């Protein structure tokens, strides 16, 4: 398991920074209005920002590279059979 220092110092992207900003903003609003539900939502966003996880914890919706064509694979020609 990664340490907290590694989690906080690596892989910061736009969505992670956005989650941190939203979590801090909602947290400040929750404290100023003394409400529990916004505080829980803030904790959720802050947890995602700190641990580097998102709604896709398994990175299933992360963009992936398409595999390049290997040299041994050739195009297949099909012939219509009547």
Secondary structure, DSSP 8 states (H G I E B T S, - for coil): ---HHHHHHS---HHHHHHHHHHHHHHHHHHHHT-HHHHHHHHHHHHHHHHT--S-TT-TTS--------TT----------
